[in-house]
C-alpha cells in the first residue's frame, strides 16, 4: 500500500504539472526538498546520539526494568505476543511515557529500540501484530503537552495560549482509543481469513 | 496550566539527573555507555536518510504541482454541507502525511485567522492531538528494515480520520 501511495503522489504531481504549467516549480521542488530531507536527517543525529546515549545508561542502570514492573499489567494486555519480562516491554513503556510528555524527539529513538526488540521476536521483514499495535499508539499521538503548538500560539499573541490543551487531550484520548480498537479489528479480521 | 508548562521544561533535565544518579549508585560506567549508545544514533540517522528523502520529495512534487490545491477546491463545497470549514481541509489532509508541512500550515492558519479564532483553535487542536502517521511508519519500519507493513497504514489513517472529525466536534462544543 505504501508503494502505491508513494508512487502515486509523485505521478499525480508530475502529470498535473504537465497540464498546469508548473513543471518549473516541480523541478525545483525535487532538488530542493531532497536537500531539505538530508538536512533533516543530519539534524536528527544530535538528538539521536544524545538520547540513545542516555537511554543506554538508563537501560544498564536498570531504570527500564523499574518502569516495566510498574506498568506491566496494562501493556501486557495490549501486547499479548511479547513475553512478560522481555526488554521490548520496557522500551515500549519509555516510548509511551516520552510521548505523553510531548518529548517526541526522545520518544523516537526509544521507539526504534522497541521495534528492534520486536523484530528479534518475529525474525521476519513482515510487520508483527505487536509492531502494528505499537505504531497505532504512536501515530495516534497520545500527548498531554502540545509544546510546539503552545509556543506558536504565544508568538501570535493569543489571550490564552494553553486553552487548547483541554481540547487536545480530549481529541488525543478519542483517537488513541479508536486506534486500539481499529488495530484489534484488523488483527482479528486477518486471523479469520486463515 | 502554568504547572504543566513547568513540568514539561523540568522533565528532561530531571530524567537525566535520575538516570545519572542511578548509574553512580549502581556503579555502571556511565560515560562509556553513553558513547556506546551514541554510536548507534549516528548509524540510525544515516539509515533513516533514504526513507526521508523519498517521502519528502514525493510530497513536495504533489504540493508544488498545484494538484493538492485543486483537489481541495474540488471537494470543499461537499465539506461545507456537513459543517467542516474548508479552510481547515489542507491541514486535515496533510496532517497524516507530513509533520513539518502540517506545522507550517498550522502556523499559517493561526497567523491568518488569529490564535483565538475558531479556525485558530481548531488548527491548534488538530496539530497537537495526533502524530504524523506516514512519518512514524516510515521512520520506525524503515529503521528496523520492515518491508511488509500489513494493515498498519490502514489503522493509522483511520485513527487520523477519527481524530480530525472529533477535533472539529470537540472544538465546536468547547468553544461554541
Interface residues (C-beta under 8 A of the other chain):
Chain A: X1 X2 X5 X6 X9 X10 X12 X13 X14 X16 X17 X20 X22 X25 X26 X28 X29 X30 X32 X33 X34 X36 X37 X38 X40 X41 X42 X44 X45 X47 X48 X49 X50 X51 X52 X53 X54 X55 X56 X57 X58 X60 X61 X62 X63 X101 X102 X103 X104 X106 X108 X109 X111 X112 X115 X116 X119 X125 X126 X127 X131 X132 X135 X136 X138 X139 X140 X141 X143 X144 X145 X146 X147 X148 X149 X150 X152 X153 X156 X157 X158 X159 X160 X161 X162 X163 X164 X165 X166 X167 X168 X169 X170 X171 X172 X174 X175 X176 X178 X179 X182 X183 X186 X187 X189 X190
Chain B: X1 X4 X5 X7 X8 X11 X12 X15 X16 X18 X19 X20 X22 X23 X25 X26 X28 X30 X33 X34 X35 X36 X37 X38 X39 X40 X41 X42 X44 X45 X46 X48 X49 X52 X53 X54 X55 X56 X57 X58 X59 X60 X61 X62 X63 X64 X65 X66 X67 X70 X96 X100 X103 X106 X107 X110 X111 X114 X115 X116 X120 X121 X124 X125 X126 X127 X128 X129 X130 X131 X132 X133 X136 X137 X138 X139 X140 X141 X143 X144 X145 X146 X147 X148 X149 X150 X151 X152 X153 X154 X155 X156 X158 X159 X160 X162 X163 X166 X167 X170 X171 X174 X175
